[in-house]
Amino acid sequence: GVLLPNGTFLYDDSGEVAIGSPDFITDLYVTGDMLVDGNVNCAGGSCASDMRVKRDVEHILPEHGLARLLNLEPISYRFKGYFEKAKGIVKDTIYHGFAAQRL
């Protein structure tokens, strides 16, 4: 494999890749922030919001759905500099929406 100057491996002999960590947990493991300029396609994990990958889907009664919606936490935010630069976003623009980690 290839050893980086910080003591972590870029990849090992099995072909697994670890960036920022000496641990090979899965085929690709990244510790720290990551910016992807392009598409990320996946069929599982946190990318599984598409109805095409779901089964046994049942609708929630409106009265239960409304209670869940009322518990959402809308936020206002600005993007961090590296993201603004990568996506060509006007600096310090204020957006409104939700944080995926809080849904």
C-alpha positions in Angstrom: 0.0 0.0 0.0 0.9 3.7 0.0 1.7 5.4 3.3 1.0 9.2 3.6 3.4 11.5 5.4 0.9 11.8 8.3 1.2 8.1 9.0 -2.2 7.0 7.5 -2.6 4.8 4.5 -4.0 5.9 1.2 -4.8 2.3 0.3 -3.8 -1.1 1.4 -3.0 -4.3 -0.5 -6.7 -5.3 -0.6 -7.5 -2.2 -2.6 -9.4 -0.5 0.2 -8.9 3.3 0.5 -8.6 5.2 3.8 -8.0 9.0 3.8 -7.2 10.7 7.1 -7.4 7.5 9.1 -5.3 4.3 9.5 -8.5 2.2 9.7 -9.9 0.4 6.7 -13.6 0.1 7.7 -15.1 -0.2 4.2 -14.0 0.1 0.6 -13.7 3.9 1.0 -13.3 5.5 4.4 -12.8 9.3 4.9 -12.1 11.0 8.2 -12.7 14.7 8.1 -14.5 17.1 5.7 -15.0 16.2 2.1 -16.1 18.2 -0.9 -17.2 16.5 -4.0 -17.5 18.6 -7.1 -19.8 16.4 -9.1 -22.4 13.7 -8.6 -22.3 11.1 -5.8 -24.4 8.1 -6.6 -25.3 5.4 -4.1 -27.9 2.7 -3.4 -27.8 2.6 0.3 -26.9 4.3 3.6 -27.8 8.0 3.8 -28.5 8.2 0.1 -31.6 6.1 0.3 -34.4 8.7 0.1 -35.5 7.6 -3.4 -38.8 5.7 -3.5 -37.3 3.3 -6.0 -35.2 1.7 -3.3 -38.0 1.4 -0.7 -40.5 -1.4 0.0 -43.5 -1.8 2.3 -44.2 1.9 2.0 -47.2 3.0 4.1 -48.7 6.5 4.2 -48.8 8.2 7.6 -52.2 9.5 8.7 -52.4 13.3 8.2 -52.8 14.0 11.9 -49.6 12.1 12.7 -47.7 13.6 9.7 -48.6 17.2 10.8 -47.1 16.5 14.3 -43.9 15.3 12.7 -43.7 18.4 10.4 -44.2 20.7 13.3 -41.2 19.2 15.0 -38.9 20.1 12.1 -36.3 22.8 12.9 -36.0 25.3 10.0 -32.7 27.2 9.9 -31.2 30.2 8.2 -27.5 29.7 7.2 -24.6 30.8 5.0 -22.3 28.3 3.3 -18.7 27.9 4.3 -16.1 29.6 2.1 -14.8 26.4 0.4 -18.3 25.4 -0.6 -19.2 28.9 -1.9 -16.0 28.8 -4.0 -16.6 25.3 -5.4 -20.2 26.0 -6.3 -19.9 29.6 -7.4 -22.3 30.8 -4.7 -22.4 34.5 -3.9 -20.4 35.1 -0.7 -22.5 35.6 2.5 -25.9 34.8 0.8 -28.4 33.8 3.5 -30.4 30.6 2.7 -33.3 29.0 4.5 -33.9 25.3 4.8 -33.1 22.3 7.0 -29.9 20.5 8.1 -30.0 16.9 6.9 -28.5 15.7 10.3 -31.6 17.1 12.1 -34.3 15.5 9.9 
